[in-house]
Amino acid sequence: MPFDDKLGMKIALEEAKKSLEEGGVPIGGALIHEDGRILGRGHNMRFQKNSATLHGEISTLENAGRLPGAVYKRCTMYTTLSPCNMCSGACIMYGVKRVVVGENENFMGAEDLIRTQGIEVVNLNDPECKRIMTKFINERPEDWFEDIGQS
């Protein structure tokens, strides 16, 4: 039986809230195998670790550790926000089977690019994901633009 997408997003949202509590950008992720095993979970750590690359999805992959390539092909990446080019590229590179997005109204990432690689993309349009991200963008616009590489 496939893993429940709402439960996967709940885990990613927990991570997003953790990032916000730490002073970071509220984007979280979870890498979940089709058999239900949570292989990794993480959140944006750019501000916490003074990192250029630790977006939520990258942090999630890092926390999953080294995995055989065949494992990724049986996994779903849950992310509270549409993945940027860098995070989309990581999902493509490792051949993640599915990407489930919490929302893409605050930021439309490279979903079309992901789809061109045969990866399923599902947008849950989750109201809580939208709320937490909208609030962050309104309260910390300079940090938001830095996170997405804009000035």
C-alpha positions as CSV (number, residue, x, y, z in Angstrom):
1,M,0.0,0.0,0.0
2,P,1.5,3.4,-1.0
3,F,2.4,5.9,1.7
4,D,-0.2,8.5,2.5
5,D,0.7,11.8,0.9
6,K,-1.0,13.8,3.7
7,L,1.1,12.0,6.3
8,G,4.2,12.6,4.3
9,M,3.4,16.3,4.1
10,K,2.7,16.5,7.8
11,I,6.3,15.3,8.4
12,A,7.7,17.9,6.0
13,L,5.6,20.6,7.6
14,E,6.9,19.6,11.1
15,E,10.4,20.1,9.7
16,A,9.4,23.5,8.2
17,K,8.2,24.7,11.6
18,K,11.4,23.4,13.2
19,S,13.4,25.6,10.8
20,L,11.3,28.6,11.6
21,E,11.8,28.0,15.3
22,E,15.5,27.9,14.7
23,G,15.4,31.3,12.8
24,G,15.5,29.7,9.4
25,V,13.4,29.6,6.3
26,P,10.3,27.4,6.9
27,I,10.7,24.8,4.2
28,G,10.8,21.2,5.2
29,G,11.1,17.8,3.5
30,A,10.8,14.1,4.0
31,L,12.1,11.2,1.8
32,I,9.8,8.3,2.2
33,H,10.2,4.8,0.6
34,E,7.1,3.3,-1.0
35,D,7.1,0.7,1.8
36,G,6.5,3.5,4.3
37,R,10.0,3.8,5.8
38,I,11.1,7.4,6.5
39,L,14.6,7.5,5.1
40,G,15.3,11.1,5.8
41,R,13.7,14.3,6.9
42,G,15.1,17.8,7.0
43,H,14.6,21.5,6.7
44,N,16.2,24.6,5.3
45,M,19.4,25.2,7.2
46,R,20.9,28.1,5.2
47,F,20.7,30.6,8.0
48,Q,21.4,28.2,10.9
49,K,24.5,26.8,9.3
50,N,25.6,29.8,7.2
51,S,25.2,27.6,4.1
52,A,24.6,28.4,0.5
53,T,23.0,25.1,-0.4
54,L,21.1,23.6,2.6
55,H,17.6,24.0,1.3
56,G,14.9,21.7,2.8
57,E,15.2,19.0,0.1
58,I,19.0,19.0,0.1
59,S,19.0,18.8,3.9
60,T,16.5,15.9,3.7
61,L,18.8,14.0,1.2
62,E,21.8,14.7,3.4
63,N,20.1,13.3,6.5
64,A,19.1,10.2,4.5
65,G,22.8,9.5,4.0
66,R,24.3,7.4,1.2
67,L,21.7,5.2,-0.4
68,P,21.9,2.8,-3.4
69,G,20.6,4.4,-6.5
70,A,17.8,1.8,-6.8
71,V,16.4,3.0,-3.4
72,Y,15.7,6.6,-4.6
73,K,13.7,5.2,-7.5
74,R,11.2,3.8,-5.0
75,C,10.9,7.0,-2.9
76,T,8.8,10.1,-2.7
77,M,10.3,13.5,-1.8
78,Y,7.8,15.5,0.2
79,T,8.5,19.2,0.3
80,T,6.5,22.1,1.7
81,L,7.3,24.4,-1.2
82,S,7.8,23.8,-4.9
83,P,11.5,22.8,-5.4
84,C,14.0,25.3,-6.8
85,N,16.3,24.4,-9.7
86,M,19.0,23.1,-7.3
87,C,16.6,20.9,-5.3
88,S,14.8,19.7,-8.5
89,G,18.2,18.8,-10.0
90,A,19.0,16.7,-6.9
91,C,15.7,14.8,-7.2
92,I,16.4,14.3,-10.9
93,M,20.0,13.2,-10.4
94,Y,19.0,10.5,-7.9
95,G,15.9,9.5,-9.8
96,V,13.4,10.1,-7.1
97,K,10.1,8.4,-8.2
98,R,7.7,11.2,-7.1
99,V,7.8,14.7,-5.7
100,V,4.9,15.9,-3.6
101,V,4.7,19.6,-3.1
102,G,2.9,21.4,-0.3
103,E,2.3,24.5,-2.4
104,N,3.5,26.5,-5.3
105,E,1.7,29.8,-5.0
106,N,4.5,31.5,-3.1
107,F,7.2,30.1,-5.4
108,M,6.9,28.1,-8.5
109,G,10.0,26.0,-8.8
110,A,11.2,23.7,-11.6
111,E,8.2,21.3,-11.5
112,D,8.0,21.2,-15.3
113,L,11.6,20.2,-15.5
114,I,11.1,17.4,-13.0
115,R,8.1,16.1,-15.1
116,T,10.2,16.1,-18.3
117,Q,12.4,13.5,-16.5
118,G,9.5,11.1,-15.9
119,I,9.1,12.0,-12.3
120,E,5.5,12.4,-11.0
121,V,4.8,15.8,-9.4
122,V,1.8,16.2,-7.1
123,N,0.7,19.6,-5.6
124,L,-1.4,19.3,-2.5
125,N,-2.2,23.0,-2.3
126,D,-1.9,22.7,1.5
127,P,-3.3,25.7,3.3
128,E,-0.9,25.4,6.2
129,C,2.2,25.3,3.9
130,K,0.9,28.4,2.2
131,R,0.2,30.2,5.5
132,I,3.6,29.6,7.0
133,M,5.5,30.6,3.8
134,T,3.4,33.7,3.2
135,K,3.9,34.8,6.7
136,F,7.7,34.3,6.4
137,I,7.9,36.2,3.1
138,N,5.9,39.1,4.5
139,E,7.9,39.3,7.7
140,R,11.4,38.6,6.2
141,P,11.4,39.5,2.5
142,E,15.2,40.1,2.3
143,D,15.9,36.7,3.8
144,W,13.4,35.1,1.4
145,F,14.9,36.7,-1.7
146,E,18.4,35.7,-0.5
147,D,17.2,32.1,-0.1
148,I,15.9,31.9,-3.7
149,G,18.9,33.7,-5.1
150,Q,17.3,37.0,-6.0
151,S,18.1,40.6,-4.9
